[in-house]
Amino acid sequence: MLFPLPTVLVVTGNMKEANIITIAWITMHTGKPPTLGIAVGIRGYSGEQIKANKNFSVNIATVDIMKEADFCGITSGKEVDKFDVTGFTKLPSMHIESPIIKECPVNLECKLVESNMVGPSNHFIGEILETHIDTDHLGNPEDPSALNILKVNPLIYYSGVREYWNLGEKVGDAYTVGKELI
């Protein structure tokens, strides 16, 4: 069991007919080109849309939208318009058909580059074509790499017990703290 996991809202389809699925099975694959992988169950509507449209957006859920994020994971897009029920705002993407969610402070536009079946899941690898970050979540608005993770307040999923959590405090700097042992 791996934990913690980020909770993300994956949007499929287009501006007219979009669906949202909540997932925590997400990981970065490569840095150049930037790619990520998501796992989507085979019974759902979202996997069909990703295969058909060859794109999807990944939107980082926050603690503030926990109830809406959970709703998007427990209902089917075939039966309900999740944007309508949650009140989320669709914004057009710059490079793909699938929209992004305004209420999420970080949005990634992904072009499908590979898909595989692993057990009962579709595994989709998407190349990140564009990253959107709300400037009010930056430590320095002039520097897009200065994301303030505490301002984002990402919704964290603890898979073993099916719980949502928020972040705690910073405990060290990666690639630096281990140098104390050298």
DRENPA-3360 file (N, C-alpha, C; in nm, 2 decimals, always signed):
BEGIN
1 = MLFPLPTV = +0.08/-0.12/+0.00/+0.00/+0.00/+0.00/+0.09/+0.12/+0.00 ~ +0.06/+0.21/-0.09/+0.13/+0.34/-0.10/+0.05/+0.45/-0.05 ~ +0.10/+0.54/+0.03/+0.03/+0.66/+0.08/+0.14/+0.76/+0.12 ~ +0.11/+0.89/+0.12/-0.02/+0.95/+0.08/-0.03/+0.96/-0.07 ~ -0.14/+0.98/-0.12/-0.17/+1.00/-0.26/-0.24/+1.13/-0.29 ~ -0.21/+1.20/-0.39/-0.28/+1.32/-0.43/-0.42/+1.28/-0.48 ~ -0.52/+1.36/-0.45/-0.65/+1.34/-0.51/-0.66/+1.44/-0.63 ~ -0.69/+1.38/-0.74/-0.70/+1.47/-0.86/-0.84/+1.44/-0.93;
9 = LVVTGNMK = -0.88/+1.55/-1.00/-1.00/+1.54/-1.08/-0.96/+1.53/-1.22 ~ -0.99/+1.42/-1.29/-0.95/+1.41/-1.43/-1.08/+1.44/-1.51 ~ -1.06/+1.53/-1.60/-1.17/+1.57/-1.69/-1.15/+1.52/-1.83 ~ -1.25/+1.46/-1.88/-1.25/+1.40/-2.01/-1.36/+1.46/-2.10 ~ -1.36/+1.43/-2.23/-1.46/+1.49/-2.32/-1.43/+1.62/-2.37 ~ -1.53/+1.71/-2.38/-1.50/+1.84/-2.44/-1.59/+1.94/-2.37 ~ -1.58/+2.07/-2.41/-1.66/+2.18/-2.34/-1.81/+2.15/-2.34 ~ -1.86/+2.08/-2.44/-2.00/+2.06/-2.44/-2.04/+1.94/-2.36;
17 = EANIITIA = -1.97/+1.83/-2.37/-1.99/+1.71/-2.29/-1.87/+1.67/-2.22 ~ -1.85/+1.71/-2.10/-1.73/+1.68/-2.02/-1.77/+1.59/-1.90 ~ -1.68/+1.51/-1.86/-1.70/+1.43/-1.74/-1.58/+1.45/-1.64 ~ -1.61/+1.42/-1.52/-1.51/+1.43/-1.41/-1.50/+1.30/-1.34 ~ -1.38/+1.25/-1.32/-1.36/+1.13/-1.24/-1.25/+1.17/-1.13 ~ -1.28/+1.12/-1.01/-1.18/+1.15/-0.90/-1.09/+1.02/-0.89 ~ -0.96/+1.05/-0.89/-0.87/+0.94/-0.88/-0.75/+0.98/-0.79 ~ -0.69/+0.88/-0.73/-0.56/+0.90/-0.66/-0.45/+0.81/-0.72;
25 = WITMHTGK = -0.49/+0.73/-0.81/-0.39/+0.64/-0.87/-0.32/+0.72/-0.99 ~ -0.22/+0.80/-0.95/-0.16/+0.89/-1.05/-0.01/+0.90/-1.01 ~ +0.08/+0.91/-1.11/+0.22/+0.92/-1.09/+0.29/+0.99/-1.20 ~ +0.40/+1.05/-1.17/+0.48/+1.11/-1.28/+0.56/+0.99/-1.34 ~ +0.58/+1.00/-1.47/+0.65/+0.90/-1.54/+0.79/+0.95/-1.59 ~ +0.79/+1.06/-1.66/+0.92/+1.11/-1.71/+0.92/+1.26/-1.70 ~ +1.04/+1.32/-1.70/+1.05/+1.47/-1.69/+1.07/+1.53/-1.82 ~ +1.13/+1.47/-1.92/+1.15/+1.52/-2.05/+1.12/+1.41/-2.15;
33 = PPTLGIAV = +1.01/+1.41/-2.22/+0.90/+1.51/-2.21/+0.83/+1.48/-2.08 ~ +0.76/+1.58/-2.02/+0.69/+1.55/-1.90/+0.57/+1.46/-1.92 ~ +0.56/+1.35/-1.86/+0.45/+1.26/-1.87/+0.40/+1.21/-1.73 ~ +0.28/+1.18/-1.73/+0.22/+1.12/-1.60/+0.13/+1.00/-1.64 ~ +0.10/+0.92/-1.54/+0.02/+0.81/-1.56/-0.10/+0.81/-1.47 ~ -0.21/+0.76/-1.52/-0.33/+0.75/-1.43/-0.39/+0.61/-1.46 ~ -0.46/+0.56/-1.35/-0.53/+0.43/-1.36/-0.67/+0.46/-1.35 ~ -0.75/+0.41/-1.45/-0.90/+0.43/-1.45/-0.96/+0.30/-1.47;
41 = GIRGYSGE = -1.06/+0.27/-1.38/-1.13/+0.14/-1.39/-1.19/+0.12/-1.53 ~ -1.21/-0.01/-1.56/-1.26/-0.04/-1.70/-1.41/-0.03/-1.71 ~ -1.48/-0.02/-1.60/-1.63/-0.01/-1.61/-1.68/+0.14/-1.63 ~ -1.59/+0.23/-1.61/-1.64/+0.37/-1.61/-1.64/+0.44/-1.75 ~ -1.71/+0.55/-1.75/-1.73/+0.63/-1.87/-1.61/+0.71/-1.91 ~ -1.53/+0.75/-1.81/-1.41/+0.83/-1.84/-1.31/+0.76/-1.93 ~ -1.28/+0.63/-1.90/-1.19/+0.56/-1.98/-1.23/+0.55/-2.13 ~ -1.36/+0.54/-2.15/-1.41/+0.54/-2.29/-1.38/+0.67/-2.36;
49 = QIKANKNF = -1.40/+0.78/-2.28/-1.38/+0.91/-2.34/-1.23/+0.94/-2.36 ~ -1.14/+0.90/-2.27/-1.00/+0.92/-2.30/-0.96/+0.84/-2.42 ~ -1.00/+0.72/-2.44/-0.97/+0.64/-2.56/-1.02/+0.71/-2.68 ~ -1.14/+0.76/-2.68/-1.20/+0.82/-2.80/-1.13/+0.96/-2.83 ~ -1.11/+1.04/-2.73/-1.06/+1.18/-2.76/-0.91/+1.19/-2.75 ~ -0.84/+1.09/-2.69/-0.70/+1.09/-2.69/-0.64/+1.21/-2.60 ~ -0.72/+1.26/-2.51/-0.67/+1.36/-2.42/-0.75/+1.36/-2.29 ~ -0.69/+1.43/-2.19/-0.76/+1.45/-2.06/-0.69/+1.56/-1.98;
57 = SVNIATVD = -0.76/+1.62/-1.89/-0.69/+1.72/-1.80/-0.69/+1.66/-1.66 ~ -0.58/+1.70/-1.59/-0.56/+1.66/-1.45/-0.57/+1.78/-1.37 ~ -0.66/+1.79/-1.27/-0.68/+1.91/-1.19/-0.66/+1.87/-1.04 ~ -0.58/+1.94/-0.98/-0.54/+1.91/-0.84/-0.66/+1.95/-0.74 ~ -0.71/+1.85/-0.67/-0.82/+1.88/-0.58/-0.77/+1.94/-0.45 ~ -0.84/+2.03/-0.39/-0.80/+2.09/-0.26/-0.90/+2.04/-0.15 ~ -0.86/+2.07/-0.03/-0.94/+2.03/+0.09/-1.07/+2.11/+0.08 ~ -1.07/+2.23/+0.03/-1.19/+2.31/+0.02/-1.30/+2.25/-0.07;
65 = IMKEADFC = -1.26/+2.17/-0.16/-1.36/+2.11/-0.25/-1.37/+1.95/-0.23 ~ -1.34/+1.91/-0.11/-1.34/+1.77/-0.08/-1.48/+1.70/-0.11 ~ -1.59/+1.76/-0.07/-1.72/+1.70/-0.09/-1.75/+1.68/-0.23 ~ -1.72/+1.79/-0.31/-1.74/+1.78/-0.46/-1.65/+1.68/-0.53 ~ -1.53/+1.67/-0.48/-1.43/+1.57/-0.54/-1.48/+1.43/-0.51 ~ -1.52/+1.41/-0.39/-1.57/+1.27/-0.35/-1.69/+1.24/-0.43 ~ -1.78/+1.33/-0.45/-1.90/+1.31/-0.53/-1.86/+1.26/-0.67 ~ -1.76/+1.33/-0.73/-1.72/+1.30/-0.87/-1.67/+1.16/-0.88;
73 = GITSGKEV = -1.62/+1.10/-0.77/-1.57/+0.97/-0.77/-1.67/+0.86/-0.74 ~ -1.79/+0.90/-0.69/-1.88/+0.79/-0.65/-2.01/+0.80/-0.74 ~ -2.01/+0.88/-0.84/-2.12/+0.89/-0.93/-2.07/+0.87/-1.08 ~ -2.16/+0.82/-1.16/-2.13/+0.80/-1.30/-2.16/+0.92/-1.39 ~ -2.07/+0.95/-1.48/-2.10/+1.06/-1.57/-2.20/+1.03/-1.68 ~ -2.23/+0.90/-1.69/-2.34/+0.86/-1.78/-2.47/+0.90/-1.73 ~ -2.48/+0.91/-1.59/-2.61/+0.94/-1.53/-2.63/+1.08/-1.49 ~ -2.52/+1.16/-1.47/-2.54/+1.29/-1.41/-2.43/+1.38/-1.47;
81 = DKFDVTGF = -2.46/+1.51/-1.48/-2.36/+1.61/-1.53/-2.29/+1.66/-1.40 ~ -2.17/+1.61/-1.38/-2.10/+1.64/-1.26/-2.06/+1.79/-1.24 ~ -2.04/+1.86/-1.36/-2.02/+2.00/-1.35/-2.14/+2.08/-1.30 ~ -2.26/+2.03/-1.34/-2.38/+2.10/-1.30/-2.40/+2.08/-1.15 ~ -2.39/+1.95/-1.10/-2.42/+1.92/-0.96/-2.31/+1.99/-0.87 ~ -2.19/+1.99/-0.90/-2.08/+2.04/-0.81/-2.07/+2.19/-0.82 ~ -2.12/+2.25/-0.93/-2.10/+2.39/-0.95/-1.96/+2.43/-1.00 ~ -1.88/+2.33/-1.04/-1.75/+2.35/-1.09/-1.76/+2.43/-1.23;
89 = TKLPSMHI = -1.66/+2.51/-1.25/-1.66/+2.60/-1.38/-1.56/+2.53/-1.48 ~ -1.62/+2.51/-1.60/-1.53/+2.45/-1.71/-1.46/+2.57/-1.77 ~ -1.33/+2.56/-1.79/-1.25/+2.65/-1.87/-1.19/+2.58/-1.98 ~ -1.18/+2.64/-2.10/-1.12/+2.58/-2.22/-0.97/+2.56/-2.19 ~ -0.92/+2.45/-2.24/-0.78/+2.42/-2.24/-0.72/+2.49/-2.36 ~ -0.59/+2.51/-2.35/-0.51/+2.57/-2.46/-0.48/+2.47/-2.58 ~ -0.45/+2.34/-2.54/-0.40/+2.25/-2.64/-0.48/+2.12/-2.66 ~ -0.59/+2.10/-2.58/-0.66/+1.98/-2.58/-0.81/+2.01/-2.58;
97 = ESPIIKEC = -0.90/+1.92/-2.61/-1.04/+1.94/-2.61/-1.10/+1.94/-2.47 ~ -1.05/+1.85/-2.38/-1.10/+1.84/-2.25/-1.08/+1.97/-2.17 ~ -1.18/+2.02/-2.10/-1.16/+2.14/-2.03/-1.08/+2.12/-1.90 ~ -1.05/+2.23/-1.83/-0.99/+2.23/-1.70/-1.09/+2.28/-1.60 ~ -1.07/+2.27/-1.47/-1.16/+2.31/-1.37/-1.11/+2.44/-1.30 ~ -1.18/+2.54/-1.31/-1.14/+2.67/-1.25/-1.11/+2.66/-1.10 ~ -1.19/+2.59/-1.03/-1.18/+2.58/-0.88/-1.06/+2.50/-0.84 ~ -0.98/+2.44/-0.93/-0.86/+2.37/-0.89/-0.74/+2.46/-0.92;
105 = PVNLECKL = -0.65/+2.48/-0.82/-0.54/+2.58/-0.84/-0.43/+2.53/-0.94 ~ -0.42/+2.40/-0.97/-0.32/+2.35/-1.06/-0.40/+2.26/-1.16 ~ -0.37/+2.29/-1.29/-0.44/+2.21/-1.39/-0.33/+2.17/-1.50 ~ -0.34/+2.04/-1.54/-0.24/+1.99/-1.64/-0.32/+1.94/-1.76 ~ -0.28/+1.99/-1.88/-0.34/+1.94/-2.00/-0.26/+1.83/-2.06 ~ -0.32/+1.71/-2.08/-0.25/+1.60/-2.12/-0.30/+1.54/-2.25 ~ -0.20/+1.50/-2.34/-0.23/+1.43/-2.46/-0.20/+1.29/-2.44 ~ -0.29/+1.20/-2.47/-0.27/+1.05/-2.45/-0.16/+1.01/-2.54;
113 = VESNMVGP = -0.06/+0.94/-2.49/+0.05/+0.89/-2.57/+0.06/+0.74/-2.56 ~ +0.00/+0.68/-2.46/+0.00/+0.53/-2.45/-0.11/+0.49/-2.35 ~ -0.16/+0.37/-2.38/-0.26/+0.31/-2.29/-0.24/+0.16/-2.29 ~ -0.26/+0.10/-2.17/-0.25/-0.04/-2.15/-0.35/-0.09/-2.05 ~ -0.38/-0.22/-2.06/-0.47/-0.28/-1.96/-0.38/-0.35/-1.86 ~ -0.40/-0.32/-1.73/-0.33/-0.39/-1.62/-0.44/-0.44/-1.52 ~ -0.46/-0.57/-1.52/-0.57/-0.61/-1.43/-0.70/-0.55/-1.47 ~ -0.78/-0.50/-1.38/-0.91/-0.44/-1.41/-0.90/-0.29/-1.43;
121 = SNHFIGEI = -0.78/-0.24/-1.48/-0.77/-0.10/-1.49/-0.71/-0.06/-1.63 ~ -0.76/+0.05/-1.68/-0.69/+0.12/-1.79/-0.58/+0.20/-1.74 ~ -0.46/+0.19/-1.79/-0.35/+0.27/-1.75/-0.32/+0.36/-1.87 ~ -0.33/+0.49/-1.85/-0.32/+0.59/-1.95/-0.19/+0.67/-1.92 ~ -0.11/+0.69/-2.02/+0.01/+0.78/-2.00/-0.02/+0.90/-2.09 ~ -0.01/+1.02/-2.02/-0.03/+1.14/-2.09/+0.09/+1.23/-2.09 ~ +0.12/+1.30/-2.21/+0.22/+1.40/-2.21/+0.16/+1.53/-2.16 ~ +0.22/+1.59/-2.07/+0.18/+1.72/-2.02/+0.21/+1.83/-2.12;
129 = LETHIDTD = +0.11/+1.89/-2.18/+0.13/+1.99/-2.28/+0.13/+2.13/-2.22 ~ +0.06/+2.15/-2.12/+0.05/+2.28/-2.05/+0.01/+2.26/-1.91 ~ +0.07/+2.35/-1.83/+0.04/+2.36/-1.68/-0.01/+2.49/-1.65 ~ -0.12/+2.49/-1.58/-0.19/+2.62/-1.53/-0.18/+2.62/-1.38 ~ -0.13/+2.74/-1.33/-0.12/+2.75/-1.18/-0.18/+2.89/-1.15 ~ -0.28/+2.89/-1.05/-0.34/+3.02/-1.01/-0.22/+3.10/-0.94 ~ -0.21/+3.22/-0.98/-0.10/+3.30/-0.93/-0.11/+3.33/-0.78 ~ -0.23/+3.32/-0.72/-0.25/+3.35/-0.58/-0.20/+3.23/-0.50;
137 = HLGNPEDP = -0.16/+3.12/-0.56/-0.11/+3.00/-0.49/+0.05/+2.99/-0.51 ~ +0.11/+3.10/-0.56/+0.25/+3.10/-0.57/+0.31/+3.18/-0.46 ~ +0.43/+3.13/-0.41/+0.50/+3.21/-0.31/+0.55/+3.34/-0.37 ~ +0.59/+3.34/-0.50/+0.63/+3.45/-0.58/+0.56/+3.45/-0.71 ~ +0.46/+3.55/-0.73/+0.38/+3.55/-0.85/+0.46/+3.56/-0.98 ~ +0.59/+3.61/-0.97/+0.67/+3.62/-1.09/+0.74/+3.49/-1.12 ~ +0.74/+3.39/-1.03/+0.81/+3.26/-1.05/+0.71/+3.15/-1.05 ~ +0.67/+3.09/-1.16/+0.58/+2.98/-1.16/+0.63/+2.85/-1.09;
145 = SALNILKV = +0.76/+2.84/-1.07/+0.81/+2.73/-1.00/+0.80/+2.74/-0.85 ~ +0.75/+2.86/-0.80/+0.74/+2.89/-0.66/+0.61/+2.86/-0.60 ~ +0.55/+2.74/-0.64/+0.42/+2.70/-0.59/+0.43/+2.69/-0.43 ~ +0.33/+2.75/-0.36/+0.33/+2.74/-0.22/+0.23/+2.63/-0.19 ~ +0.28/+2.51/-0.15/+0.20/+2.39/-0.13/+0.10/+2.41/-0.02 ~ +0.13/+2.49/+0.08/+0.03/+2.51/+0.19/-0.09/+2.60/+0.14 ~ -0.06/+2.69/+0.05/-0.17/+2.77/-0.01/-0.26/+2.69/-0.10 ~ -0.20/+2.59/-0.17/-0.28/+2.50/-0.25/-0.37/+2.42/-0.16;
153 = NPLIYYSG = -0.31/+2.37/-0.05/-0.39/+2.28/+0.04/-0.45/+2.16/-0.03 ~ -0.36/+2.08/-0.09/-0.41/+1.96/-0.17/-0.48/+1.86/-0.08 ~ -0.58/+1.80/-0.14/-0.65/+1.69/-0.08/-0.57/+1.56/-0.10 ~ -0.54/+1.50/+0.02/-0.46/+1.38/+0.02/-0.55/+1.26/+0.05 ~ -0.53/+1.15/-0.03/-0.61/+1.03/-0.01/-0.52/+0.93/+0.06 ~ -0.57/+0.87/+0.17/-0.50/+0.76/+0.24/-0.58/+0.63/+0.20 ~ -0.52/+0.55/+0.11/-0.60/+0.44/+0.04/-0.63/+0.33/+0.14 ~ -0.54/+0.30/+0.23/-0.57/+0.18/+0.32/-0.70/+0.19/+0.40;
161 = VREYWNLG = -0.73/+0.31/+0.44/-0.85/+0.33/+0.52/-0.96/+0.42/+0.46 ~ -0.93/+0.45/+0.33/-1.02/+0.54/+0.26/-1.06/+0.67/+0.33 ~ -0.95/+0.74/+0.36/-0.97/+0.87/+0.43/-0.90/+0.98/+0.35 ~ -0.96/+1.11/+0.37/-0.90/+1.22/+0.31/-0.82/+1.30/+0.42 ~ -0.71/+1.36/+0.38/-0.62/+1.43/+0.47/-0.57/+1.56/+0.41 ~ -0.52/+1.65/+0.49/-0.45/+1.76/+0.43/-0.30/+1.74/+0.47 ~ -0.22/+1.84/+0.42/-0.07/+1.83/+0.45/-0.04/+1.88/+0.59 ~ +0.07/+1.83/+0.63/+0.13/+1.87/+0.76/+0.24/+1.98/+0.73;
169 = EKVGDAYT = +0.35/+1.97/+0.80/+0.45/+2.07/+0.79/+0.57/+2.02/+0.71 ~ +0.65/+2.11/+0.65/+0.77/+2.07/+0.58/+0.87/+2.02/+0.69 ~ +0.94/+1.91/+0.65/+1.04/+1.86/+0.74/+1.18/+1.86/+0.69 ~ +1.20/+1.89/+0.56/+1.33/+1.89/+0.51/+1.33/+1.92/+0.36 ~ +1.45/+1.95/+0.31/+1.47/+1.98/+0.17/+1.53/+1.86/+0.10 ~ +1.46/+1.81/+0.00/+1.50/+1.69/-0.08/+1.64/+1.72/-0.15 ~ +1.72/+1.62/-0.17/+1.85/+1.64/-0.23/+1.95/+1.72/-0.15 ~ +1.91/+1.76/-0.02/+2.00/+1.84/+0.06/+2.01/+1.77/+0.20;
177 = VGKELI = +1.90/+1.73/+0.26/+1.91/+1.68/+0.40/+2.00/+1.56/+0.41 ~ +2.00/+1.47/+0.31/+2.08/+1.35/+0.31/+2.23/+1.38/+0.30 ~ +2.27/+1.50/+0.25/+2.41/+1.53/+0.24/+2.47/+1.54/+0.38 ~ +2.39/+1.55/+0.49/+2.45/+1.55/+0.62/+2.52/+1.42/+0.66 ~ +2.49/+1.31/+0.58/+2.55/+1.18/+0.61/+2.67/+1.16/+0.52 ~ +2.70/+1.25/+0.43/+2.82/+1.24/+0.35/+2.94/+1.28/+0.42;
% end
